[in-house]
């Protein structure tokens, strides 16, 4: 079962920051938080991942709370092309389970003009 | 280059046909995955290969038969499918199976319709 909880949908105005929350209250110490997005009819696209520290790359920033029970994906200047389903995934754990990427329901982000 | 290539992009097959989906990556990745995605649902893991050996089968029916001929290729053989098997089939790969921060990259998928 997915270990994360996300809002079903969110809207964001074009040019504004999109802040997508994710709860993962049962996360273990060796588990990573991954974010992917899926634009309609395409394969999931990797965005960013982190363990404890905040992370930033050319696409987004990932803010993880100190207790690691929640995180926020930030798209700093959302464009219409960022309209997609965003998945927050907890990955890691035991040797036999570690590679699994188990998707939850995700957040459908609509960026509006 | 983070490309995973899947062919064909679209496939229509009858319930008595035998067909295959193909996946290729040239990133030197040693773990490869098959996912199935129904409309408006998240992707579901089907199989995981690690170093060309099947590591995980998520209780997938035997009408789906995976094969990993070498470290770059992954096939999914299809036989006697049902209309409810119509879905987007996604292939993915990662450097290896270790439970660490090691990114999984997805292909664009193969749309399968069973008639």
Interface residues (C-beta under 8 A of the other chain):
Chain A: X2 X30 X32 X34 X36 X41 X42 X43 X44 X45 X46 X49 X50 X51 X87 X91 X92 X93 X94 X95 X97 X98 X99 X100 X101 X102 X103 X104 X105 X106
Chain B: X2 X4 X31 X33 X42 X43 X44 X45 X48 X50 X55 X56 X88 X90 X92 X94 X97 X98 X99 X100 X101 X103 X104 X105 X106 X107 X108 X109
